[in-house]
Each structure stands twice: as structure tokens, then as C-alpha cells.
Amino acid sequence: MDTFILPTQSIAVVKRKDVKEPRTLGLPEPTVGYIDPKAWNKLIFETTKPVVEKKLLEGLYDAGVAYSRSALEHPDELEIIQEIGEVVTTWLLYGPRPRYSGTIIASPYPELHDLLP
């Protein structure tokens, strides 16, 4: 078993610009801790943030937890109403043999390694 820790792309609550007061929210279930569920009439759980972006653009709900870049890539249709930011995720990877051999396998985030003894 191997483990890796890495920040995600920045995420946000993004709404459709044609909706004045968003009431429905699409989101991956693991992101529910970043929003106030009571602020929404209906939560619609999806598998990934790209699925949320696609369905938000299709008009299936008013807002969604998606990558912040969704609003930047679709400025006429979407806007950020709550910036969440990068979220550090931990993954466990199971396989027939570990890649770890006593030293850290590098990542493009040197600031993470500064925390190590």
C-alpha cells in the first residue's frame, strides 16, 4: 500500500448567472463539509467536479461545487459565489508491491516537503 498527499485544483461554489437566488446545488459528496447544507433547498450528489460543471452548464441545477476555473472558462454563464480554495487530499493506493523505498517520491509542491523532519 502506498499513500500520497496532494492539493486539488482550487474549488468554489459556482452559480449560473441566469439564476438570481440559487436553491439547488450539485456537488460531489466528499465536498459537503465545505458548504452549509441548510442554505440549499436540494443537494444533488454527483461523482466528480467535472460532472458538476457539465450539468451546471446544462442547467440541471442552480449552483455547484466545481473547480474555480469553471467560472473563468465560462464567464458569460457562471460566476463564483464562494471560494473554497485548494483542498489537500490523501490517497491510498493498493498494489502488488510498494513504490516507496525509504525516500519520498517528489511532487511539484516543495512547500509540502518543508513540513517534514
N, C-alpha and C positions, 0 to 999 in steps of 0.2 A: 504494500500500500504506500502510495506517495501522497503528499499534500502540497498544494500551492496556494498562495495568498496574493491577490492582485486587485487593485481598484478597478471598478467598472468605468465605462464612459459616464459622463455626468448625466444624471436623470432629473426629471422635473414632472410636475403636474402640468400638462399641456391641454389647452381647451381649443375647441373650434371657435373661430372668430365670429361665426354667424349665430352663436348661442350667447345670449346676454347673461343668463344665470344658469350655469351648468348644474345639473342634478344627477346625471348618470356618469359613472366613472369606470372605465376599463383599466385593468391592472393585472400584472402577474401576482399571484397570491403571496409570494415572499415579500412583496413591497408594501403590503398592507400596514406594516408598522411605521411607515413613513408618512402616512396620511391620517386624517381624522375620519374614521368610517362614518361617524354620526353626521358629518357635514354633507353626506350624499344620500339621495333617495334610493339609489340602487348601485351596487357594486357588481361588475361583470368580470369574472376572473378569466384570464387568458394565459396561454403558455409562455409567451415571451413579450418583451417590449416592442420588437418589430411588428408582431401581430397586433398589438395595441395601436401602434402608429397607423398601420394599414386600415384597420377597422374604424379608427377615429376619422381618417380621411374619407372613408366611405359613408360617414355619418351614422354609424351604428350606436354611438353614444356621444355625450356632450364633451367629455374630457377623458384624459387617460394618463397613467404613469408611463412615460416613454423617455427615450433619450432626449436630452435638451436640444440636440441638433435637429430633431424633428421639426421644431418651430423655426429654426434657422433655414432649413431646406424647403419649407413650405410657408413662407412669411405671409402670403395672402390668405391662407386658410387656418393657420394655427398660431397660438401665442402661449408663452409660459405664464402661468398664474402662481406657481410656487416652485422655486428652485430647490431641489433636494441635494444635488451635487454628486460627487463620486462616492460610491459605496464600496468598502473593502469586502471582498468575498473570499471565502475559503472553500477549496475543492478537495475532495478525497478521490483519489484515482486508484482503482484496484487493477492489478495486472499480474502476470506470471513471475515478474522479477522487478525489484525496485530500481529506479534510476538514481536515487540518492546514494552517494558513496562516501559520505562524511563531509562534503563541502556543498555549499548552496549552489544550485543551478541558477545562474544570473537572470535578472529581469531588467527591463528598461526603466525601473523605478529605484534608483540608487538610495533615495531617502528611506526606503523600507529597510535597507541593509544597515543604515546608520543606527537603527534601534537594537541591533544585535550586540552581544557582549564581545 
